Amino acid sequence: MNSASVLVAILNWHSAPATLECLAAVARSRGVGVEVLVVDNGSTDGSAEELARVLGGGVEGLAGVIGEGASTLQGVHYLPLPRNNGYAGGMNAALEWAAGVGAEYVLLLTPDALVGPETIGRLTAALEADPGAGVAGPVVVYRAGPERLIGAGGSIDPGRVRADLYRTVGGDKPYPVDWIDGCCMLVRREAVAVVGGFDERYFLYFEETDLCARLGAAGWRILLVPDAEVLHEKVGAPASYYYYYMNRNRYHFWNKNFGVHPARVALAIAGETGGLAASWGLSLCLPSRRHRRADDRKRLALQLQAMIKGARDYRRGRLGPMQQ
């Protein structure tokens, strides 16, 4: 048994069934003591009430919902927030709660991510073994589909104005990367407190990359743990808000952390948009890509709209939640 205990913070928004499935996976963890905090991010679909009912009975009350594994949990807590604060604000609330109870390690988890039984223990062991590491993350894989690997940590390249996920695993022992996917990241609370938590101006997307960049600049290492795995649900073309936040927040990230001029960011975005256009063009011409035609067209249309709106809102200083 690992000597450390971990607070697992699951951020819910309109996804009570997925949150409970995520919680059930956490409850099957081995080799580490686990306490859970479910944060509801201002849900209005009944999720908040459902979670309050299920979690109100504590660990004992969970047994009928997630199975006998609930008995392995050291505690279950519920924190409802009055409004949707995005990933950054919701996880900051979890980190503030964790500070109040003196948690040393906090696993930040989205409900569409399912940890393996050994994942939390292996992430914790990596931070325990390296006092200079502020974050540890797992290999992220698809739950189903022909492709398996989503990412194994990521790189930050200011010269190319790109922050990409690594598509291959770089070793069999924990090793440094530039950033960790926010769907599942174990943070050393002391390190995060030093740099001030998540920047809530992002609201959604790039906030974990920003946090890792600030931790790296402050001298903390970011570790990818190759024998830790999390299953993630990613299906089809992303929603329109994904493109908006990814476009707008890039300007904020690159200028804030590396002083990159917005014109250079705009050129990088234009290049990626051109790649989407080329993909759609190939789907029109090549029979082997015909099945991708509708999806490629949707992605391109959403990207073009978001490219314009994201640049406009950043220029006007409109950060935080998207304004209609």
N, C-alpha and C positions, 0 to 999 in steps of 0.2 A: 504494500500500500504506500503510495506517495504520501509524504508527511504533510504536504500542503493541501489546503482546501480551496475550492474555486467557487465564486459566485457566477452563475450563468444567467446572463440578462437576455431574455427573448423579447424582441420588439414586435408587438402585434398592432396591426391596423386592418380592420375588416377581414380578419383571417383566423377566427377562433378554431375551426377544425384543424388547420395547418399548424397553428401554435400548439395545440394539444398533441398532435402527431410529433412535432419537434420535441416537445417536453418528454414524450414517451421514449424517444431515442436517447435523450440526455439521461433519463432514469436508468437506462441499461448500461451506463458507463461503469468501467472497472478500473481499479487501481488509483482512484482519487476520490476524496470526499467532495460532494457536490451539493450546493444550495442554489435554488432557482428564484429569480425575480422576473416575473412577467410584467412588462410595461405596456399598457394600452395607450396608443398614440391618438386619443380622441376619436375612437371608432363611433360611427353613428348607425351601424347596420345591425346592432344587437350583440356584436362581439363582446363589448365591454361588460354587458349584463351577464352573458353566458360565462365569461371567464371569472367574473366576480362570484357567481354561483358555484362553479366547479372548484375554484381555488380557495373559496371561503372555508372549506372544511379541512384545509391543511393537507399534509401528506396522507393522512388516513382517508380523507375524502376523495383523493385522487385515484385510489386503488381501483374503483369501479369504472374509471374512465380510461386510464392508461395501462392498467394491469398491475400485476404484483410488483413490478419493478419500482413502483412508487415508494416502496418501503426502504429503498436504498438511498433516497434523498435525505439530506440533513435538514432541509426546511424548504418551504415554498411560500413565496410572498407575491403580492399583487400591488402594482402601482398604477392607478388610472390617471391619465393626464387630461386636462380639460379641452385640449385642442390638438390637432395634428401639427407636431413640431418637426416633421421630417425625420430622416434617419439621424441627422446630426443632433437635433434637439432631444429626440427620444433617448438616444444613447447617452447624451450628457446627463439627462435626468437619472438614468441607471447608474452612471459613474458617481454622481453626487450621492445617491442612496448608498452605493457601495462604500463611499468614504465615511458615511455616517456609522456604518457597522464595522469599519476597519478591515474590509476585504483587501487582501494583497494582490490577488489575481482576479480579473473579470473577463469571462468569455462573452463577447458580443456576438449575438446570433440572430439571424433573421429566420422567420418561421418556415421559409421554403428550403432551409438547409437542415439535413439530417446527419448528425454526427455518428461515427462508428463507436462501438463499445470501448475501444482503446484510444480514441482521438483525444479526448480531454486530458487523459493521463499523460499521453505522449507530448502534447503541447506544454503542459505544466512542467514536465520533466525537463524540457528544453530550456524554459526560462529559469528553472531552479539551477540548471547546470551552467548557465551563462548570466551572471549578475549584470552584465553590460547590455543585455538584450531587453528591449522595451516591449516588443510584440513578437508573437509566434503565430504562424498560420499553417493550415493544412493544405494538402493537394485537393483541389475542388474538381469534382467529376460530375458528369451527367447521371441522373437517376436511370435513364434509359436512352437508347438511340445508338446509331452506328458509331458516332464519335463518343469517346469516353472522357478525355481530359478537357476541362474548361480552362484551368490555369493553375500554375504552381508558383504563386507569387508574381511580382511584376517588376518592370524596369521603368526608370524615369530618365528620359534623354532630352535635356533642354535644347541641345543643338538641333535636334529634329522636331522638337516640340511634340513629343510623343510619350505617353505613359501606357505601356502595353503589358498584357499578361504573358508570362512565359508559357509556351505550349509544350514544353518538355520538362521532365524532372532532372535536376542537375546533379544528383548524387544520392547516396543512401543515408547520409547523416545530416543533421540540421545545418543549413548554410545561409549566408546573408543574401537578402534581396532588397529591392528599394521600397516595395510596398506589398501589402497583403489585402486580398479581397475582403471587403467588409461584411460579407455574408457570414463569416466565421473567423474571428480574430481574438486571440487571447492577449490581453494587455496587462502589463505590470502597472497597477494603478499609480504607484509613485512616479513612474516615468511620465504617464499621461498628465498627471497633475503639474509636473514641471513645465510642460509646454502649453497647458491651458485647455486641454480637451479638444473636442471637435469645433470647428468653425461653423456656426449655425447659419452663416450667410449662404452656404452651399445648399442647405435644406436637404438635398438628395443628390447623390453621385459626386465623386471626386473628394468627398470629405475624408474618406479613409486614406486616400492617396496623399492628401494634404497633411493629415495627422502624421503619417509615416515619414513624409518629407521633413516635417518640423522635428520629429524625434531624431531622424538621421542627422539633421543639422546641429542638434543639441548633443550629439555624440552617442546616441543609443543605437544598437543594432536591431535590425528587423530580420527575423528568422523564418525560413520555410522549413517545415518539418516533414520530410518526404514519406515517413511511415505513418503519418496521420492523414486521415481522409474524411471528407464530408461530401455527401450527395446533395446536389443542387438541382432545382427545377428551373429549366429555361426552355420555353416552348415558343416556336414561331417568331415572327417579327415583334420587337418590343413595342410598347404603347407609345403614344405621341409624347407623353411627358418625359420619357427616357431621352428622346432626341433633344428636347428643349433643354433639360438640365445638363446633359452632356456637352452641348454646344456652348451654352451660356457660361457654365462653370469652368470650362477650360480657360477662358479669358482670365477669370479670377485666379485660378490656380497658378498659371504660368507667370502672370504679372506679379502676384503676391510673393511667390517663393523664389522666382529666378529673374525677375525684372524683365521678362520677355514682353516686347511691345505688342499691343493688340493687333497691329497689322500683320506681324509674323504669325500670330495665332490664327488670324483669319485666313492666311495663305495655307496653313496646315489643314484647316477645316475644309477649305476649297479643294485641296488635293484629295482628301478622303471622300468628299462628295463626288468628285470625278471618278473615283474608284467604284462607287455605288452605281453611277451612271453607266460605266463600262460593263459592270456585271449584268445590269438590266439589258444592255444592248446585246450582250452575248446570249442571254436567254431568249431574245427575239430571233437570233440567227441560227443558233445551234440546237438541233433536236435533242441532244443529250442534256441540255439545260432548260428545256421547255417547262419542266415541272417546277422550276424556280421562278417562272416569269411573274406570276401574281405577287409573290412574296418580295421579289426584287423591286418591282414597281412600287409596292407599298412603302418599302424602306426608303427608296429614293424620294418619294413624295413627302414623307414625313421629315426626312433630313433637310430637304430644301426649305420647307416651312420653318423648321426649327433653326436652321442656319441664320435666317433673316431675323426672326424674333429674338433669338438668343443674343445676337450681336447688338441689336437695338436696345434690348433691356440692359445689357451690361454697360453700354455706353451711357445710358440714362441712370445708372446706379441702382437698378432694380434687381437686387439680390433677394435671397430668402425664397418663400413660396412663390410659385408662378402666379402672375397676375393675369386675369382673363381680359 
